[in-house]
Structure formats: structure tokens, C-alpha cells
């Protein structure tokens, strides 16, 4: 029997019930998610994101498949932190992006962990 994904998609929420399938973002379970920070190789610019598979996501960034980073390639991974779920990682990513603080990003990279209250 082929793998299939059963779910509800709306602008506000994305929930999937997995029936032996690989999810669209490249993982086989929703157990863990990562927040990552990549840095532009040629300049001192950062991008914060979240994904279930950071290595694959970095490949997508460097291939030009991500609109936000398409014209600023190449990137290198400078930080990643694992969270209990992809939803938790996405919440942290949104919080970080709302701050837009370069000093916070640099401190996170040097400390080696995200510290949010």
C-alpha cells in the first residue's frame, strides 16, 4: 500500500496525521524540530529558520530554492538547536525573527544555545 498523508491545511494551522509516510519537509516523524542560523559566506549576514532536517534545508538555501535567501548565496551553517517538536521550533523561530537583534544572534552563536524566557 502506498504511503499517504492525511491532514488539514489552512492559513492558520497545519496538522498532519501520518500513515507510514514521509512528510513534505523531509522527515518521517514530527518528534523533533531544529532552529538554525546560517551565515552568508561572502558577507556578515545571518538568516534564522526552522526545519526537521537542517542539512537538507541548507542544501535548499544554497540551491536557490528559498525565496528569502535566493540571491544571497552561498550560506554556511553556524548554529542549530534541537527542540521537542517542529511546532516548538517554529514558535522559537518566529520569536527570534520578531526581535531582529543582531547582537542576540551573535550571542546565541557564541553561547551555543537559544535562551528565551
C-alpha positions as CSV (number, residue, x, y, z in Angstrom):
1,X,0.0,0.0,0.0
2,X,1.5,3.4,-0.9
3,X,2.4,5.9,1.8
4,X,-0.2,8.7,2.3
5,X,-0.6,11.8,4.3
6,X,-4.0,12.7,5.7
7,X,-4.3,16.2,7.0
8,X,-5.9,19.6,7.2
9,X,-4.2,22.6,5.7
10,X,-5.4,26.2,6.3
11,X,-3.6,29.5,6.6
12,X,-3.6,29.4,10.4
13,X,-2.7,25.8,11.1
14,X,-1.1,22.8,9.6
15,X,-1.7,19.4,11.2
16,X,-0.8,16.1,9.7
17,X,-1.8,12.6,10.6
18,X,0.9,10.3,9.3
19,X,0.1,6.9,7.8
20,X,3.6,5.4,7.1
21,X,4.6,8.4,5.1
22,X,7.4,10.9,4.7
23,X,6.2,14.4,5.5
24,X,6.6,17.1,2.8
25,X,9.5,18.7,4.7
26,X,11.6,15.5,4.6
27,X,11.2,13.7,7.9
28,X,9.4,10.5,8.9
29,X,8.1,11.8,12.2
30,X,7.2,15.0,13.9
31,X,9.3,14.2,17.0
32,X,12.0,16.9,16.7
33,X,12.5,20.2,15.1
34,X,15.5,22.4,14.9
35,X,16.1,26.2,14.9
36,X,19.1,27.0,12.8
37,X,21.2,30.1,11.9
38,X,23.0,30.3,8.6
39,X,25.6,32.9,7.7
40,X,26.3,34.3,4.3
41,X,29.8,33.2,3.2
42,X,30.7,36.5,1.5
43,X,29.2,38.9,4.0
44,X,28.4,39.0,7.6
45,X,24.6,38.4,7.2
46,X,22.5,35.9,9.1
47,X,19.3,34.0,8.4
48,X,17.2,32.3,11.1
49,X,15.0,29.3,10.2
50,X,13.5,26.1,11.4
51,X,13.3,22.6,9.9
52,X,13.1,19.0,10.7
53,X,16.2,18.2,8.5
54,X,18.7,21.0,8.7
55,X,21.2,19.5,6.3
56,X,18.6,19.2,3.6
57,X,17.3,22.7,4.3
58,X,20.8,24.2,4.0
59,X,21.0,22.5,0.6
60,X,17.8,24.1,-0.4
61,X,19.1,27.5,0.6
62,X,22.3,27.1,-1.3
63,X,20.5,25.7,-4.4
64,X,18.4,28.9,-4.6
65,X,15.1,27.2,-3.7
66,X,14.3,29.5,-0.8
67,X,12.9,32.9,-1.8
68,X,14.3,34.8,1.2
69,X,17.9,33.7,0.5
70,X,17.9,33.0,-3.2
71,X,20.0,36.0,-4.3
72,X,22.5,36.0,-1.4
73,X,24.1,32.5,-1.7
74,X,26.2,30.7,-0.6
75,X,25.5,30.1,3.1
76,X,27.1,28.0,5.9
77,X,25.5,26.6,9.0
78,X,26.8,28.3,12.1
79,X,24.2,27.2,14.7
80,X,21.4,24.6,15.3
81,X,19.4,23.6,18.4
82,X,17.0,20.8,18.7
83,X,13.5,21.2,20.2
84,X,10.9,18.6,21.2
85,X,8.7,19.3,18.1
86,X,8.8,21.1,14.8
87,X,5.9,23.3,16.1
88,X,8.1,24.3,19.1
89,X,11.0,25.1,16.8
90,X,8.8,27.3,14.6
91,X,7.5,29.2,17.6
92,X,11.0,30.0,18.7
93,X,12.0,30.9,15.1
94,X,9.1,33.4,14.9
95,X,10.1,34.9,18.3
96,X,13.7,35.3,17.2
97,X,12.7,36.9,13.9
98,X,10.4,39.4,15.7
99,X,13.3,40.6,17.8
100,X,15.6,41.4,14.8
101,X,18.6,41.8,17.1
102,X,22.0,41.1,15.6
103,X,23.7,41.1,18.9
104,X,21.2,38.4,20.2
105,X,22.0,36.2,17.2
106,X,25.8,36.7,17.7
107,X,25.5,35.9,21.4
108,X,23.4,32.8,20.7
109,X,26.1,31.5,18.3
110,X,28.9,32.1,20.8
111,X,26.9,30.7,23.7
112,X,25.8,27.6,21.7
113,X,22.2,27.7,22.8
114,X,19.0,29.7,22.5
115,X,18.0,31.4,25.7
116,X,14.4,32.5,25.7
117,X,12.1,33.1,28.6
